[in-house]
Amino acid sequence: MHILRLLMLCLALPAAALAQEATRTTVSTAEASAHDLTSIQVPAPGPQAIGEEAPISPQQLRRENARRLSRSPVARSTETNTDGSVSFYLRNLLYAPLTVEVELAEAHGAVVDMLLPPRTTIAPLERVEVARIHASDPLVAGSVDFVHTAVIGDPKAVHDDHVVYAWPFPAGTPAVLSQGSGGPTHHDANSRYAIDLAVPEGTPVLAARAGTVVFFESRYFESGMDRAKYLNRSNQVRILQDDGSMASYGHLYPDSIDLVPGQRVEVGQRIGLSGNTGFSSGPHLHFVVLVHRDMQMVSVPFRMKGVDPKQSGVR
């Protein structure tokens, strides 16, 4: 589950003479609850845009943001409108849908028009206007606090259970099904139906189903069974499939992923090398299919050629 929580986006609405922007952001990369504190000062009247990020090209995103996207999938910005109001925007930085919940926490000296329902899904790379803020008194500073949570995926997506996933290694490569669904470490909602295929480090890993690369992580090189230390240190690739579900390939070898976010991959295409990174007791590929359900990513049953998820053994 990839969650970003924004704690208190403060929009200060001072008198017109205050035209300087003051921004302070503290970001945590913990997957379950990253907290950002952002303070922005903007003038109430005037057409000048304050706080709007520079345009980001898809090419630049693909080159620079592959790792960051997995930790921080949302960009936020503000614009001052010609009527003096301030618009608050969220931009989905992913090549996948992103579902967000936004609520107004507090408003002091300001009137806020919420422009989205409390929960909405933002299309890939789309920017949406969340709210428009008007100063109650242009001579008195005001503030507005928003809280939002973002989770990857579209809650309307339904996995196609007729699909049979391809063997994720070159033809003839044997693997031991070291852990199936409901195994000792496969008890959380996001791993209940995952499988672990034990293969030597450096074995080519192939796409088991076609899709679009959403993000990947490839910088980690350590492993261990200390869950708190290693759970979020697995090299992985996340691929959005055509039915809206996502496949995750985990514990990959360091710096073995030759992909870019937004790239289309086909069945059998190499996506990396198997490894032993993160929360792992030995070399293997962790494979799981995920869908968005009620603001969390949950695993779903799937079928894969050559694998009986209820049994262990050698293919």
C-alpha positions in Angstrom: 0.0 0.0 0.0 1.4 3.3 -1.0 0.1 6.1 1.1 1.0 9.8 1.4 -0.6 11.8 4.2 -0.5 15.6 4.1 -0.8 17.0 7.6 -1.9 20.6 7.6 -1.5 22.4 4.3 -1.6 26.0 5.7 -2.6 28.8 3.3 -1.9 32.1 5.0 -3.9 35.0 3.6 -2.1 38.2 4.6 -2.6 41.8 3.4 -1.8 42.7 -0.2 1.7 44.0 0.8 2.9 40.5 1.7 3.9 39.0 -1.7 6.7 36.7 -0.6 6.2 32.9 -0.5 7.5 31.1 2.6 7.5 27.3 2.2 8.8 24.7 4.6 8.3 21.0 3.9 9.2 18.0 6.0 8.8 14.7 4.2 8.9 11.1 5.7 9.4 8.2 3.3 7.8 5.7 5.6 5.3 3.9 3.3 2.4 3.7 5.8 2.3 7.3 7.0 4.4 10.0 5.5 3.7 13.4 7.0 4.2 16.7 5.2 4.0 20.1 6.9 3.9 22.9 4.3 3.4 26.6 5.1 2.6 28.9 2.2 2.1 32.7 2.4 0.2 34.2 -0.5 -1.4 37.6 -1.1 -5.2 37.7 -1.1 -5.7 39.8 -4.3 -3.8 39.9 -7.6 -3.2 37.7 -10.6 0.3 36.5 -9.8 0.7 32.8 -9.3 2.4 31.8 -6.0 3.6 28.3 -5.2 2.8 26.7 -8.6 5.5 24.2 -9.5 7.3 24.5 -12.9 5.9 22.4 -15.7 7.0 18.8 -15.5 7.5 16.9 -18.8 6.8 13.2 -18.9 10.4 12.7 -20.1 11.7 14.4 -17.0 9.4 12.4 -14.8 10.6 9.2 -16.3 14.3 10.1 -15.9 14.3 11.6 -12.4 11.3 10.4 -10.4 11.2 6.6 -10.7 12.1 6.0 -7.1 10.5 9.2 -5.6 7.1 8.3 -7.2 6.8 5.2 -4.9 7.1 7.4 -1.9 5.6 10.8 -2.9 3.0 10.3 -5.6 1.3 13.7 -5.2 2.4 17.2 -6.0 0.6 20.1 -4.4 0.5 23.7 -5.5 -1.4 27.0 -5.2 -2.4 29.7 -7.7 -3.6 33.2 -7.0 -6.6 34.0 -9.2 -7.6 37.3 -10.8 -10.4 37.8 -8.3 -7.9 37.5 -5.4 -8.9 34.0 -4.4 -6.3 31.2 -4.0 -6.7 27.8 -5.7 -5.3 24.7 -4.1 -4.3 21.9 -6.6 -3.2 18.3 -6.3 -1.3 16.6 -9.2 -1.0 12.9 -9.7 2.6 12.2 -10.6 2.0 8.5 -11.4 1.3 6.6 -14.6 -1.6 5.1 -12.7 -4.8 6.3 -11.1 -4.5 7.8 -7.6 -7.5 7.9 -5.2 -7.4 10.8 -2.7 -9.5 11.8 0.3 -9.4 15.5 1.1 -11.0 17.3 4.0 -11.0 20.8 5.3 -9.5 20.7 8.8 -9.6 24.3 9.8 -10.3 27.8 8.3 -9.5 31.0 10.1 -10.3 34.3 8.4 -11.1 32.6 5.1 -14.0 31.2 3.2 -13.3 27.9 1.4 -15.2 26.3 -1.5 -14.4 22.6 -1.7 -14.5 21.6 -5.4 -14.1 17.9 -5.1 -16.1 15.2 -3.3 -14.4 13.9 -0.1 -13.0 11.0 -2.1 -12.0 11.1 -5.7 -9.8 9.3 -8.2 -7.3 11.4 -10.2 -6.3 10.1 -13.6 -2.6 9.4 -14.4 -0.6 12.7 -14.5 -3.7 14.8 -14.0 -3.9 17.9 -12.0 -7.2 18.8 -10.2 -8.3 21.9 -8.4 -9.3 20.8 -4.9 -10.5 24.0 -3.3 -10.7 27.8 -3.8 -10.0 30.1 -0.8 -11.2 33.6 -0.3 -9.9 35.9 2.4 -12.7 37.1 4.7 -10.9 40.4 5.1 -8.1 41.4 2.7 -6.4 43.3 5.5 -6.4 40.5 8.0 -4.3 37.3 7.7 -6.2 34.1 7.5 -5.2 30.4 7.4 -6.7 27.2 6.0 -5.6 23.6 6.9 -6.3 20.6 4.6 -5.7 17.0 5.3 -5.4 14.5 2.5 -4.6 10.8 2.0 -3.6 9.4 -1.3 -3.6 5.7 -2.3 -2.6 4.3 -5.6 -5.2 2.7 -7.8 -8.9 3.0 -8.9 -11.4 1.5 -6.5 -13.6 0.6 -9.6 -10.9 -1.7 -11.0 -11.8 -5.4 -11.1 -9.2 -8.1 -11.7 -9.8 -10.4 -14.7 -9.8 -13.8 -13.1 -9.7 -15.5 -16.5 -6.1 -14.3 -17.0 -3.4 -16.9 -16.6 -0.1 -15.2 -15.8 3.0 -16.4 -17.6 6.0 -18.0 -16.0 8.1 -15.0 -14.8 11.5 -16.6 -15.7 13.0 -17.8 -19.0 11.6 -21.1 -20.3 13.0 -24.1 -18.4 14.1 -22.1 -15.4 13.1 -24.2 -12.3 11.9 -22.5 -9.1 10.8 -23.6 -5.7 7.4 -22.3 -4.5 8.9 -21.4 -1.1 5.7 -19.7 0.2 2.2 -19.6 -1.1 -1.0 -17.7 -0.2 -1.6 -17.4 3.5 2.0 -18.3 4.3 3.9 -17.3 7.5 4.7 -13.8 6.1 1.7 -13.6 3.8 -1.0 -12.8 6.2 -1.6 -9.0 5.6 -4.3 -7.8 3.2 -1.7 -6.7 0.7 0.2 -10.1 0.7 -2.4 -12.7 1.5 -2.4 -14.2 -2.0 1.3 -13.5 -2.9 3.7 -16.2 -3.9 7.4 -16.6 -3.3 9.4 -18.3 -6.1 12.9 -19.2 -4.9 15.5 -18.9 -7.7 19.2 -18.0 -7.6 20.2 -14.3 -7.5 20.7 -12.9 -10.9 17.9 -15.0 -12.6 16.2 -12.9 -15.3 12.7 -11.8 -14.2 10.2 -11.5 -17.0 6.8 -9.7 -17.1 4.1 -12.2 -16.4 1.5 -9.9 -17.9 1.5 -6.8 -20.1 1.1 -3.4 -18.6 2.6 0.0 -17.8 5.5 0.7 -15.4 4.2 2.8 -12.6 7.4 3.0 -10.4 10.3 1.0 -9.2 12.9 0.9 -6.5 16.4 -0.5 -7.3 18.9 1.1 -4.8 18.7 -1.4 -1.9 21.3 -4.2 -1.4 20.7 -5.5 2.1 18.2 -8.1 3.4 17.2 -9.6 6.8 14.3 -10.8 8.9 14.0 -7.6 11.0 10.6 -6.6 9.7 10.8 -3.0 11.0 14.2 -2.5 9.4 13.8 -4.2 6.1 10.1 -4.2 5.1 10.4 -1.1 3.0 13.9 -1.9 1.6 12.9 -4.3 -1.1 13.8 -3.5 -4.7 10.6 -3.8 -6.7 8.7 -3.0 -9.9 5.0 -2.0 -9.9 3.1 -2.5 -13.2 -0.4 -1.3 -13.9 -2.3 -4.0 -15.9 -5.0 -3.4 -18.4 -7.9 -4.2 -16.0 -6.6 -1.7 -13.4 -5.0 -4.2 -11.2 -1.3 -4.0 -10.5 1.5 -6.6 -10.3 4.4 -6.2 -7.9 7.7 -8.0 -8.5 9.7 -7.8 -5.3 13.2 -8.5 -3.8 15.0 -7.7 -7.1 18.7 -7.5 -7.5 20.2 -4.0 -7.0 20.4 -1.7 -10.0 19.1 -4.5 -12.3 15.9 -2.7 -13.4 16.2 -1.2 -16.9 12.8 0.4 -17.2 11.2 3.9 -17.0 7.9 4.9 -15.5 5.3 5.1 -18.2 6.9 2.4 -20.3 4.8 -0.3 -21.8 6.0 -3.8 -21.1 4.8 -7.0 -22.8 4.5 -10.5 -21.6 8.0 -12.1 -21.4 9.9 -8.8 -21.5 12.8 -8.7 -19.0 12.1 -6.3 -16.1 15.1 -7.0 -13.8 17.0 -9.8 -12.1 15.9 -11.8 -9.1 17.6 -10.9 -5.8 17.5 -11.0 -2.0 16.7 -7.5 -0.9 14.5 -6.2 1.9 12.5 -8.4 4.3 13.8 -11.7 3.0 15.4 -14.9 4.3 16.9 -15.9 1.0 16.9 -15.3 -2.8 13.4 -15.4 -4.3 10.9 -13.4 -6.4 7.9 -12.1 -4.4 5.0 -11.8 -6.8 1.6 -10.4 -5.9 -1.4 -8.9 -7.8 -3.1 -5.9 -6.1 -6.3 -3.9 -6.4 -7.5 -0.8 -4.7 -10.2 -1.4 -2.1 -11.5 1.2 0.4 -8.3 3.3 0.4 -5.8 0.4 0.6 -4.2 -2.0 -1.8 -5.2 -5.6 -1.2 -3.9 -8.8 -2.9 -6.3 -10.9 -5.0 -6.1 -14.5 -6.1 -4.6 -15.2 -9.5 -3.5 -18.1 -11.6 0.1 -18.5 -13.0 1.3 -21.1 -15.5 3.2 -23.9 -13.7 2.3 -22.8 -10.2 -0.1 -24.3 -7.7 -0.3 -21.6 -4.9 -1.5 -24.2 -2.4 1.5 -26.4 -2.7 5.3 -26.1 -2.5 7.7 -27.8 -4.9 9.8 -27.5 -8.0 8.4 -26.5 -11.3 
